[in-house]
Amino acid sequence: MAFQEEEISLSLYSSCFLLSLISKDFALIPIRSRKPFVVTIDPGHGGKDPGATGKKTVEKKLTLAIGLKVGHYIESMMDNVKVVYTRSTDVFIPLDERANIANQNRSDLFISIHVDGFKSSTPKGTSSFVMGTSKTSVNFDLVKRENRVITLEDNYQEKYENFDPNDPASYIKFNLYQSVNLKQSLLFATLVQDELRVKAQRVDRGVSQEPFMVLWRTTMPSVLVETGFISNPQEEEFLITENGQNIIATSIFTAIRKYRQDLDDSDEDKAGISTARQSDSFAQERLNRIIEAERIRTEQFQTEKDTARPGSLESKGTPVKVNVENKNSTPKAGEIEFRIQILASTRPLAPSAPDFKGRKGFEAIKLDGYYKYMTRPVKTYPEALALRKELSTLFKGAFIVAFKGGIRVPLNEAVGE
Ligand SMILES: [Zn+2]
């Protein structure tokens, strides 16, 4: 089946190539002569592996439904494409086989679709991951759970070089992992999260690098997306409905289309068709945004009790002495204060900078080589929550930071007092 498709696409490719040669000679409209854009869609889990379980359904059913919809949208709305599924029915496929399928089909993009699950019903939202080493251990439970499926495979120890998905020491080898596709993977992951946040109105848990085995051996830009929490009743309800699945699938599809457009634009740039190097600067801008968001999120995860996954390996962050530049009072020893951080910059910003969106009264605190812009302190956590809520309409990533006697402390420590 795959062989036949390959043949068809090859013959299409050569005839298009021929046509484009002819068109040059006869000054006809040029015809796209490129190889089809191949997308491998990987609906997570399947067969004997149900994935995460909810009250009403299991992960493998949702990932398959969403995956098939994404493929259908691609085939009906994009030209010169080929969709490959790692599975299109309820079957068990080993993780390395999923990567093999993508590689053998010379895919341009690989997307593994999953649904998150957690022991508490509170967490919600979507996240996208690219292969790499964790910056924090906040996602370790998720990584373990998704990787643990290899233990259902025959000879898994041999196949995965004695990798034990439950043992943190096993993950050390990924410190050496480097991918030539990292930048493109990050770009695609950001597009997916942008669509899920804006179009699908999902809570955005961001883009991170994590050692997911299914992404390990793919040789093209690859992303794993967690489309929501099956353990959260509202999100399970959303994902179970046709409408919810359509919304998620449309978002992923739109991200794929934008990603390909981005590639086409930069090809045109290279060919000298467009003189503006817009695509590259857009790409760089997005990448900067990811890096900054990743950094802020890391801090947020380290300090926020409700977003951290209990049982993670994380040790408490070491308090850092802050250097408040334009502060009028010094807090007493042991005094708890809260601030809302709205942004961070490597350079100091003028009070009139557009980053502040016309709001005044923020203070710069120098920390870890960054100028962190925060509100003036408030004394109680409820005040901080209200302030954060108010500011988050203007500053999407705004979060609460706690201080004790002027020294930064984890938020849960401050709230507990
Ligand atoms: Zn999964």
Residues whose N, C-alpha, C, O or C-beta is under 5 A from the ligand:
A	BS01	ZN	G44 G51 H114 V115 E146
